[in-house]
């Protein structure tokens, strides 16, 4: 396949202007994230059906033409398993490709596994075996090898014809509107930015902590997240999660106690005194201002039976509509529903299982099930 390497602002502008003539474009990214908080963009692949471009971001400074392309309301953007790509776009360009269709979502609506890989779908529908040997390569190293470029180009070259096949099949099955809604949900989730004050809720075993300890963990987790973002460092390379929890649990008063709790020498050298200061500050917070105790969902009376009943309903509805049950409801979504039902969690809107296309299929039978489990 033919491709062109785009390395200058002028080339990028020309490519984006040409791509605007088409009703849909295929997009992909290659990035690296090992120790960093944010993904490091190494390459963008763009294919409009005529012109395949590999955009090298390392020397480009004017991204406005690309932003205009990926947000153009009349051009459909196609991705495969695009959740991480969306994070890359949001971080690099402060916007998301919209409107967007994810071919992995389309495949799930016609019965394929939710995590079905691109190579497997290309083999099944286009009868081409893709070489995936470059998938773990260093996309920040330069120059890019010919093999790297060919690997990257294939990811969008076959995405356009694959998307056409899957969109036709999804439409024939009657699920194109639902698939579009699911892709919009994926984009909305990606736009949700974790607030530092809520970061402690992402940490496990909260139910084992008292309010004063939760207040300490809340302060520690907010500080850690801010550090990670400011220094572009993965959160566990600031302080490991289990060590942060231990500090909140035992509220130490000396560096020796931090060492006894298992913190690494580097964690103590870099952050020990700051951690102790935050622990001391937390000890002065009135209990009325501390987070309330956390109830573990799985300890809720009736949880296992309710989960099993909803899971059985999900299986039944998925069989009836011939799409993948993982698509209809994940464990996270079932737990979200039950947490809201038992008032363990508050949401701005409805639980995902009661919203959009899922709500149309599940709202009534789920309400019937939940009526057996008083809130």
C-alpha positions as CSV (number, residue, x, y, z in Angstrom):
1,X,0.0,0.0,0.0
2,X,1.2,3.5,-0.7
3,X,1.5,6.1,2.1
4,X,3.1,9.5,2.6
5,X,5.0,10.6,5.7
6,X,3.8,14.0,6.9
7,X,6.4,16.0,8.8
8,X,5.7,19.7,8.3
9,X,2.8,22.1,9.0
10,X,2.4,22.8,5.3
11,X,2.0,19.1,4.5
12,X,-0.4,18.6,7.3
13,X,-2.6,21.5,6.1
14,X,-2.7,20.1,2.6
15,X,-3.6,16.6,3.8
16,X,-6.4,17.9,6.0
17,X,-7.9,20.0,3.3
18,X,-8.0,17.1,0.9
19,X,-9.5,14.8,3.5
20,X,-12.4,17.3,4.1
21,X,-13.7,16.3,0.6
22,X,-14.7,12.9,1.9
23,X,-17.6,11.8,4.0
24,X,-15.5,9.5,6.3
25,X,-11.9,9.0,7.3
26,X,-10.1,6.3,9.2
27,X,-7.9,7.3,12.2
28,X,-5.5,5.6,14.4
29,X,-2.7,6.6,16.7
30,X,0.6,5.0,18.0
31,X,1.7,6.1,21.4
32,X,4.0,5.2,24.3
33,X,3.1,5.3,28.0
34,X,5.4,3.5,30.4
35,X,6.1,5.8,33.3
36,X,4.2,8.9,32.2
37,X,0.7,10.0,33.3
38,X,-0.2,11.2,29.8
39,X,0.2,9.1,26.6
40,X,3.1,10.3,24.5
41,X,2.0,10.6,20.9
42,X,4.3,8.9,18.4
43,X,2.3,8.8,15.1
44,X,-1.2,9.5,13.7
45,X,-2.6,7.5,10.8
46,X,-5.2,9.1,8.5
47,X,-6.8,7.5,5.5
48,X,-9.6,9.1,3.4
49,X,-10.0,6.3,0.9
50,X,-7.5,7.8,-1.6
51,X,-4.7,9.2,0.4
52,X,-3.0,7.4,3.3
53,X,-0.9,9.7,5.5
54,X,1.3,8.9,8.4
55,X,1.6,12.1,10.4
56,X,4.8,12.5,12.4
57,X,3.8,14.7,15.4
58,X,7.3,15.4,16.7
59,X,8.1,18.4,14.4
60,X,4.6,19.7,13.7
61,X,3.5,22.9,15.6
62,X,0.3,24.0,13.9
63,X,-2.4,21.5,14.6
64,X,-5.4,23.7,13.8
65,X,-6.1,22.1,10.4
66,X,-6.1,18.7,12.0
67,X,-8.4,19.8,14.8
68,X,-10.8,21.2,12.3
69,X,-10.8,17.9,10.4
70,X,-11.5,15.6,13.3
71,X,-14.3,17.9,14.7
72,X,-15.9,18.5,11.3
73,X,-19.6,17.6,11.8
74,X,-20.1,16.3,8.3
75,X,-17.2,13.9,8.3
76,X,-17.5,10.5,10.1
77,X,-14.4,9.4,11.9
78,X,-13.7,5.7,12.1
79,X,-11.6,4.1,14.9
80,X,-11.1,0.5,16.2
81,X,-11.0,0.0,19.9
82,X,-10.6,3.7,20.1
83,X,-10.9,4.5,23.8
84,X,-7.2,5.0,24.3
85,X,-6.9,6.8,21.0
86,X,-9.6,9.2,22.3
87,X,-7.5,9.9,25.4
88,X,-4.5,10.7,23.1
89,X,-6.5,13.1,21.0
90,X,-8.0,14.8,24.1
91,X,-4.6,15.2,25.6
92,X,-2.8,16.3,22.5
93,X,-5.4,18.5,20.8
94,X,-8.0,19.2,23.6
95,X,-10.8,17.8,21.4
96,X,-12.2,14.4,20.3
97,X,-13.0,13.1,16.9
98,X,-16.7,13.7,16.4
99,X,-18.9,12.2,15.0
100,X,-17.1,8.9,15.6
101,X,-17.9,5.2,15.0
102,X,-15.8,2.4,16.7
103,X,-15.7,-0.7,14.6
104,X,-15.2,-2.9,17.7
105,X,-18.6,-1.7,18.9
106,X,-20.2,-2.5,15.5
107,X,-18.7,-6.0,15.7
108,X,-20.1,-6.5,19.2
109,X,-23.6,-5.6,18.0
110,X,-23.5,-8.4,15.4
111,X,-22.4,-11.0,17.9
112,X,-18.6,-10.8,18.0
113,X,-16.7,-10.6,21.4
114,X,-16.6,-7.1,22.8
115,X,-12.8,-7.1,22.8
116,X,-12.5,-8.5,19.2
117,X,-9.2,-7.4,17.7
118,X,-8.7,-5.6,14.5
119,X,-6.6,-8.3,12.9
120,X,-9.2,-11.0,13.6
121,X,-11.9,-8.9,12.0
122,X,-9.8,-8.1,8.9
123,X,-9.0,-11.8,8.6
124,X,-12.6,-12.7,8.8
125,X,-14.2,-10.1,6.6
126,X,-11.4,-9.0,4.2
127,X,-9.4,-12.2,4.2
128,X,-6.1,-10.5,4.9
129,X,-3.6,-11.6,7.6
130,X,-2.0,-8.6,9.3
131,X,1.5,-8.6,10.7
132,X,1.2,-7.5,14.3
133,X,4.9,-7.9,15.2
134,X,5.4,-4.1,15.5
135,X,2.6,-3.5,18.0
136,X,5.0,-3.1,20.9
137,X,7.6,-1.1,19.1
138,X,9.0,2.3,20.3
139,X,7.0,4.8,18.4
140,X,9.0,7.8,19.7
141,X,12.3,6.5,18.3
142,X,13.4,8.1,15.0
143,X,13.7,7.3,12.2
144,X,10.7,5.1,11.9
145,X,11.5,1.9,10.0
146,X,9.7,0.9,6.8
147,X,8.3,-2.1,8.7
148,X,6.9,0.2,11.4
149,X,5.3,2.5,8.7
150,X,3.7,-0.4,6.9
151,X,2.3,-1.8,10.1
152,X,0.9,1.6,11.0
153,X,-0.5,2.2,7.5
154,X,-2.3,-1.2,7.5
155,X,-4.3,-0.2,10.6
156,X,-6.2,2.5,8.7
157,X,-6.0,1.1,5.1
158,X,-8.2,-1.9,6.0
159,X,-10.3,0.1,8.6
160,X,-12.4,1.9,5.9
161,X,-13.6,-1.3,4.0
162,X,-14.0,-3.1,7.3
163,X,-16.2,-0.3,8.6
164,X,-18.4,-0.3,5.5
165,X,-19.0,-4.0,5.9
166,X,-19.7,-3.8,9.7
167,X,-22.0,-0.7,9.3
168,X,-24.0,-2.5,6.7
169,X,-24.4,-5.6,8.8
170,X,-25.2,-3.6,12.0
171,X,-27.8,-1.6,10.0
172,X,-29.4,-4.8,8.6
173,X,-29.6,-6.1,12.2
174,X,-31.4,-2.9,13.2
175,X,-28.8,-1.7,15.7
176,X,-27.1,1.2,13.9
177,X,-28.8,3.8,16.1
178,X,-27.8,1.9,19.2
179,X,-24.2,1.5,18.0
180,X,-24.0,5.2,17.3
181,X,-25.3,5.9,20.9
182,X,-22.7,3.5,22.3
183,X,-19.9,5.3,20.5
184,X,-21.2,8.7,21.9
185,X,-21.2,7.2,25.4
186,X,-17.5,6.1,24.9
187,X,-16.7,9.7,24.0
188,X,-18.6,11.1,26.9
189,X,-16.8,8.8,29.4
190,X,-13.5,9.9,27.9
191,X,-14.3,13.6,28.5
192,X,-14.9,12.9,32.2
193,X,-11.9,14.2,34.1
194,X,-11.2,12.9,37.5
195,X,-11.3,15.6,40.1
196,X,-8.4,15.4,42.7
197,X,-10.9,15.6,45.6
198,X,-12.5,12.4,44.3
199,X,-9.3,10.5,43.6
200,X,-9.5,8.6,46.8
201,X,-12.7,6.9,45.7
202,X,-10.6,5.0,43.0
203,X,-8.5,3.3,45.7
204,X,-9.5,-0.2,47.0
205,X,-10.5,-1.3,50.5
206,X,-12.1,2.0,51.5
207,X,-14.6,0.1,53.6
208,X,-11.8,-0.8,56.0
209,X,-11.1,2.9,56.9
210,X,-12.7,5.1,59.5
211,X,-13.8,8.6,58.6
212,X,-10.6,10.2,59.9
213,X,-8.5,7.8,57.9
214,X,-10.7,8.4,54.8
215,X,-10.1,12.2,55.3
216,X,-6.4,11.4,55.3
217,X,-6.6,9.2,52.2
218,X,-8.6,11.9,50.4
219,X,-5.9,14.5,51.1
220,X,-3.1,12.1,50.1
221,X,-4.8,10.9,46.9
222,X,-5.6,14.5,45.7
223,X,-2.0,15.5,46.3
224,X,-0.7,12.4,44.5
225,X,-2.9,13.0,41.4
226,X,-1.9,16.6,41.2
227,X,1.8,15.6,41.4
228,X,1.3,13.0,38.7
229,X,-0.3,15.5,36.4
230,X,2.2,18.3,37.1
231,X,5.2,16.0,36.6
232,X,3.6,13.8,33.9
233,X,4.4,10.7,35.9
234,X,2.2,7.7,36.4
235,X,0.5,7.8,39.8
236,X,2.1,4.7,41.1
237,X,5.5,6.2,40.3
238,X,4.7,9.0,42.7
239,X,3.6,6.8,45.5
240,X,2.3,3.2,45.1
241,X,-1.4,2.8,45.8
242,X,-1.0,0.2,48.5
243,X,1.5,2.4,50.3
244,X,-0.8,5.4,50.1
245,X,-3.5,3.3,51.7
246,X,-1.2,2.2,54.5
247,X,-0.2,5.7,55.3
248,X,-3.9,6.6,55.6
249,X,-4.7,3.5,57.6
250,X,-1.9,3.9,60.2
251,X,-1.4,7.7,60.1
252,X,2.3,7.6,60.9
253,X,4.2,10.4,62.7
254,X,7.8,9.7,61.7
255,X,10.0,8.7,58.7
256,X,10.8,5.5,60.6
257,X,7.2,4.5,60.7
258,X,6.9,5.2,56.9
259,X,9.8,2.8,56.4
260,X,8.1,0.2,58.7
261,X,4.9,0.5,56.6
262,X,6.8,-0.6,53.5
263,X,7.3,2.6,51.6
264,X,10.4,2.6,49.3
265,X,13.5,4.5,50.1
266,X,12.8,6.8,47.2
267,X,9.2,7.5,48.2
268,X,10.4,8.4,51.7
269,X,13.3,10.6,50.5
270,X,11.2,12.4,47.9
271,X,7.9,12.7,49.7
272,X,8.2,11.5,53.3
273,X,8.1,14.8,55.1
274,X,5.2,16.0,52.9
275,X,3.3,12.8,53.6
276,X,3.8,13.3,57.4
277,X,2.6,16.9,57.2
278,X,-0.6,15.8,55.4
279,X,-1.2,13.1,58.0
280,X,-0.9,15.7,60.7
281,X,-3.2,18.1,58.9
282,X,-5.8,15.3,58.5
283,X,-5.7,14.5,62.2
284,X,-7.1,18.0,62.9
285,X,-10.1,17.7,60.6
286,X,-13.3,17.5,62.6
287,X,-15.2,14.2,62.2
288,X,-18.2,16.1,60.9
289,X,-16.1,17.2,57.9
290,X,-14.6,13.8,57.2
291,X,-16.0,11.5,54.4
292,X,-18.7,9.1,55.7
293,X,-17.8,5.4,56.2
294,X,-17.9,3.5,52.9
295,X,-20.1,0.5,52.6
296,X,-18.8,-2.3,50.4
297,X,-21.4,-3.2,47.8
298,X,-20.7,-6.9,47.9
299,X,-21.5,-6.9,51.7
300,X,-25.0,-5.5,51.0
301,X,-27.7,-8.0,51.9
302,X,-29.0,-9.6,48.7
303,X,-26.2,-8.4,46.5
304,X,-25.1,-11.8,45.2
305,X,-28.7,-12.8,44.4
306,X,-29.5,-9.4,42.8
307,X,-26.3,-9.5,40.7
308,X,-27.1,-13.1,39.6
309,X,-30.7,-12.2,38.7
310,X,-29.6,-9.2,36.6
311,X,-26.9,-11.2,34.9
312,X,-29.4,-13.8,33.9
313,X,-31.6,-11.1,32.4
314,X,-28.7,-9.7,30.5
315,X,-27.9,-13.2,29.0
316,X,-31.6,-13.7,28.1
317,X,-31.9,-10.3,26.4
318,X,-28.6,-10.7,24.5
319,X,-29.6,-14.1,23.3
320,X,-32.9,-12.7,22.1
321,X,-31.3,-9.8,20.2
322,X,-28.3,-11.9,19.0
323,X,-25.5,-9.6,20.3
324,X,-22.7,-10.0,22.7
325,X,-23.8,-10.0,26.4
326,X,-20.6,-8.2,27.4
327,X,-21.8,-5.3,25.3
328,X,-25.1,-5.0,27.0
329,X,-23.8,-5.0,30.5
330,X,-20.4,-5.1,32.2
331,X,-19.8,-6.0,35.8
332,X,-19.0,-2.3,36.4
333,X,-22.4,-1.3,35.0
334,X,-24.4,-3.8,37.0
335,X,-22.5,-2.7,40.2
336,X,-23.2,0.9,39.3
337,X,-26.9,0.2,39.0
338,X,-27.0,-1.7,42.4
339,X,-24.9,1.0,44.1
340,X,-27.4,3.7,43.0
341,X,-30.4,1.5,43.9
342,X,-29.1,1.0,47.5
343,X,-28.1,4.6,47.7
344,X,-24.4,3.8,48.1
345,X,-23.5,6.1,45.1
346,X,-25.0,9.2,43.6
347,X,-25.1,10.0,39.9
348,X,-26.0,13.2,38.0
349,X,-28.1,11.1,35.6
350,X,-29.4,7.6,35.3
351,X,-27.2,4.5,35.6
352,X,-25.9,3.4,32.3
353,X,-28.1,0.2,32.2
354,X,-31.2,2.4,32.4
355,X,-30.0,5.0,29.8
356,X,-30.1,5.2,26.0
357,X,-30.4,2.0,24.0
358,X,-29.8,-0.2,27.1
359,X,-32.6,1.5,29.0
360,X,-35.0,0.7,26.1
361,X,-34.2,-3.0,26.5
362,X,-33.7,-3.2,30.2
363,X,-35.5,-0.5,32.2
364,X,-38.8,-2.4,32.8
365,X,-37.4,-5.9,33.5
366,X,-34.6,-4.4,35.7
367,X,-37.2,-2.4,37.7
368,X,-39.2,-5.7,38.2
369,X,-36.0,-7.4,39.6
370,X,-35.1,-4.5,41.8
371,X,-38.6,-4.4,43.3
372,X,-37.6,-7.7,45.1
373,X,-34.6,-5.9,46.8
374,X,-35.8,-3.0,48.9
375,X,-33.6,0.1,48.8
